[in-house]
């Protein structure tokens, strides 16, 4: 239908524009922490780009429902104020026909959010955590402090007197006992710098001496050099495997924990609650959309503006979001709260579908009319003495 395509195009365009804008704003604020992590660790710039990209799915869980609701309220309010909705109604399009494009877009967003929360976001979160650990183990270890003995793993100690403005280090002393098959060595050098070989850092030292004791004879051997490279691959050791919490687990992993693992057995209920919430909460996009549609579309048209309805819709959506978050938190401790979360999500959707159809709208108008009559009647009565008509 032409009207449906017209409305859907407007809603989709507005949603994408708002989502991109909010994403850029959030990225700008949140990426500063990642930039500091990468910059301080002297990691390659590509790692920062990957980290920023992997944080996107988590942001979209919040941004997409908010962007959709803002787009629905903005688009329909503009159409009402431009009298386009009046023209569409005069052409025989009912309330649900007007709301259908927003409902279809909300269903699509909810399905996409379900994919994000159940699979994409946990995987990206786990990858971010792994990259943080990699940066800390492979790169951060080389943030050598001046004037102190920097010890790594008990087998490597590096001392530097000062660091120049170009990054070179002066007054170096290095104790290396990582190779258990060989005697420990002590290296002193006037100058040194950290170099990268295929993203693996090495220490290159200049004008120094390498000392080593022969364990058989006890003799001290000395080697003078003008340039010497110390292989420091794997200084921080490989990223250690760690127990994954609920944030890092996909939906199948939450539903099928390793019962041989004591921690998994302890957190079984929390995993189950997280799995249910990831299935249910993405449909808040449809819930919020139905609330906005009911408040904006139903009722008489007010030529003075829709400000009160916009505020009412925003308030109702904020309350529903707060209720949803509260029920998610409670369900992590008490699984009995899961039906309440499901009800709070689905009830506004069912109520919205009912009210947007003809019978539901008629019932709502009749209820509002009766309330208006009773409310006005309660203030009607005999005029007080001494008053004039």
N, C-alpha and C positions, 0 to 999 in steps of 0.2 A: 504494500500500500504506500502511496506517495507520501502521505502525512507521516506514517511511521518511519519511513526512511529519512524524511526531513528532520524529524525530532531526534531520531537516533544519531544522525550525523552531528547535529548541534551538541547533543549530550556527550558523544564520544570525543569530539574535538575539545570541548571544555574540560573533560576529565583528564585527557592526556596533557593539556596545557598546564592545568593546576598541578598534576602529579609531577611533571618535569620541574616545574618551578619549586615545589616543596622539596623535591629530591635534591636539587642543586643547593638549596638553602641548608638542608640538613647535612649534606655532604661537606659543605664548606665549614660547618662548625665541628663535625665529628672527625673529619679527616685530619685536623690539626694534630690530634693525638697520634694518629698513625704516622703522620709526617715526622713528628718528633721522634718516634720510635725508630723509623728507618734512618733518619738523618744522624741521630746520635750513635747508631750502631754501624754507620758507614756501609750499609747494605746497598745493593744496586738499586737504582731508581725504579726498575721494573717491578720490584717487590712492592713498592708503594702503590703503583697502579693496580697490581693484582689484589692487594689488600682492600683498596677502595672499592674495586669492582665486586669483591666477594661480600662486602657489607650491604650491597644494594638489596638483596632479597629480604633481609631483616627490616630494612626501612620500608619496603613496599607493604609489609603486613599492616603498618600503621597509615602509610600515606594513601594507598589506594581507596580504602573505604571513606576516608576523609575527603579525598579529591572527588569521589563520586557524589557524595552528599552535597558538597558545595556546588558542583556542576548542576545537579538536579534542581536545587533551590534557585540558583542564579538563572538557569535557562527558563524554567517555568515561570518565575517571577517576571522575567523580561517579556515572555510571550503574553502574559496576562496584561502587563502594563502597556504593551503595544497593541492590545485587542486582538491578537492573533488567536488566542484561545477562544474568544467569543465567536470569531468567524468559524473556527473549526467546529464548535458546538452547534452553530446554526446550520452547518452542513450535515448534521446528524451523527457526529462522532461523540460517543458517550465518554464518561469519565475513564473507564478502563481502556478505551481506545487511545485516549490521550496519555495514559500512564504506561501503556504497553512497552514503548521504546525504552523507558527508564527501567522497567522491570527486566526486560531482556538483557540490557547492559549490566544490571546488578547481578543477574544470574551468572553471566559470563565472568564478571569480576570475582564473584564468590567461588566459582569453579577454579579460576586461576589462582586465587588465594589459597584454596585447599591444596593445590599442587605445591605451592610455595611452602606452606606450613608443614606439610607432611613429608616432603622430600627435599626440595631445593634449599630452603633455609637451613635445615640441620646439616646438610652436607657442606654448604658454604661456611657455616659457623665452625664446623670441625676443621675445615681447611684453613680458616683464619687462625684458629688456635694453634694448628700445626705450624703455620708460617711464623707466628709469633715465637714459638719455641725454637724454630730453626734459626731465626734472627738472633735470639738470645744465645744459642749454643754455638753458632758458626761465626757470627759477626760481633755481637756485643762483647764477647770476651776480649776483643782487641781495643777496647776503649781504655787504654793504659793511662793510669793516673801518674802525674809527675811527682817525684820525690818519695815514692812509697814502693814497697815490694808487692807487685801484682802477682798473686799466686793463682794458678788454675789447676784444679784437680790434684794438687799435692805433688805433681810431677814436673811442673814447669813454673818457674818464677822469673819475672821480668822486672828489672828496675831501669828507669830512665830519669836522668837529671832534669831535662827540660824538653819542651816541644817548641819548635820554631813555627813562624807564621805560615810557612809553606807545608807544614805537616811533618817535616823531618824531625827525628828524635836525636838528642845528643846525650852523651854519657850513659851508654847502655851496658848493663850486665845481665846475662841470661843464664839461668841454671836449668838444664834440660835432662830429665831422667825418665822420659816416656818410654824409651826403648829398653825393655828389661833384659834383652840379650846383650846389651852393651853397657859399658861403664857410663856413669853420669858425666856430662860435660859442662864446663863453665866457659862462657864466651863474654869477652869484654870488647867494646868497640866505641870509637869516638862518635860515630853517627850511624843512623839507621832509618829505614822507612818501611811502611807496610805497602806491599804491592799485591795486585790481584791477578791470579792465574786461573782463567776460566771460572771466575766467581769464587775461587778458593784463595784466601789471604795467606801470604807468606811474609816473613820478616827478612829484609835484605839489610845487612850491616856492612860498614866500611871501616878500614883501618883499625883492625883489632887483633885479638889473640884468642885462640881456642885451646883450652887446657883440659886434660883428661888423665886419670890415674889408671895405670895398668894393674888390674886386680891380682895378677900372678906375681909380678915383681914389685909392685908398689911404687914403680917409677912414675914420675910426672912427665907427661909429654906435652909439648907446646907447639902450636902451629900459628904462625903469624900470617895474616892475610890482608889483602887490600879490599877484597869484596867476598862476602860469604852469604849464602842464602839458607835460611832455616825453614825447613818444610814444617808447616803447622797445620796441615790438613787434619780436620777432625779434632781440633783442640778442645772444643766444647763437648765432643762426643756426639753420637747420633741422638736425634730426638727420641726421648724416652716414651715408650708406649704408656699411655695413662688411661685410667678408667673414664669412660665417656658418661657425662651426665645427660639429663633429659634433653637439654638444648642441642646436643650434638647427635642425637639419635633420630633416625627416620621413623616413620610410622611402623613399618614391620619390625624394626629393632625395639621399639617401645612395647609392642604387643607380644614380642617373643624374646624376653630377656634371658640371659644365660643363668639358669638356676644353679649352675655349679659355682658361680661367682658369688661370694658372700654379700658384696655390695649390691649386686643386682637383686638378690633375694630380699635385701632390706628395703630397696626402693621400688619394689614391684607395684605397690599401690600408687606411688607417685608417678611411675611410668604410665600406668593405666589411665590415671587422671589427665596426664599430659596428652596422651593419645586421643582421648575423648574431646578435650578442649580444642585440639588442633583440627578435628573434624567439624566441630560445631561453630567455633568462633569466626571462621571465614564467612559464614553466612550472615554475620552482622552487617555486611555490606548491603544485603537484600533487606534486612530488618530496618536499617536506618533509612534506606531508600523508600520503603513503604510508609514509614512514619512521615517523611518529608512530603511524599505525594498526597497522603491523606490530609495533612494540615494545609498544604498549599492549594490543592485543587477543590476540595469539598467546601461547601458553604457559599453564601452569596458573595458576589464581586463587590469590592470596596474601591471606589475610584480615588479615595484619598491615599491609597497605597497598601502594601502588604507587609509593612514593617512588623506589626504585631504577630502575624502568622509566621514570619521568618524567625522572630525571636522565640515564639512558641515551639517551632520545629527544632531549632537549635537546642533549646532547653531540654526538650524531650529526648533528643538524641544523646546529649551529654549524660542525662540520667540513665539511659539504657546502657551506655558505654561503661559508666561507673558500676552499674548493677552487674554487668557481664564480667568486669574485672574482679569484682568482689566474689562472685560465685566461682570464678576460676581459681582464685586463691583459696577459698573455702574447700573446694572439691579436691585440692591437693592433700588436704588433711582428712577430709570426710568424703568418701565416694558417694554417699547418699545425697550430696548436693548436685550431682550430675543431672538428674532429672529436672531440677530447678533451672539449671543453666540451659538445658534443651528447651524447656517451656518458655523461658524468658526470650529465647531467640526465635522460636517458631510462632509463638502466640501473636506478636505484632504482624508477622507475615500473613498468617491466616486472617487476622482481623482486617488488615489492609486490603486483601483480595475481596473480602466480603463487602467492605464499605465502598470500594471503588466500582462495584457492580450496582445495577439499578436498584435492586431490592434493598441492599445494604445502605445505599445513599438515601433512599426514601425513609427507611427506618431511622437513620440518623437525623434527617431533617424533621421527622415527626417528633422525635425525642427532644430536639432542640426547641421546636415550636412549643411543645407542652411545657418545657422548663421556662421558656420566655413568658408564656401566659401565666403560669403560677407565680413567677418572680414578680411580674408587673401587678398581678392581682393582689399580692401580699402588701403592696404599697398603695393600692386603691382603697378608698373608704370614705366615710363622711368627712367633709371638710371641717376643720376645727372652727370653733365659734370665733366670731370677729374677723374671719378671713373673707375676702372677696373673691369672686370668680374672676 
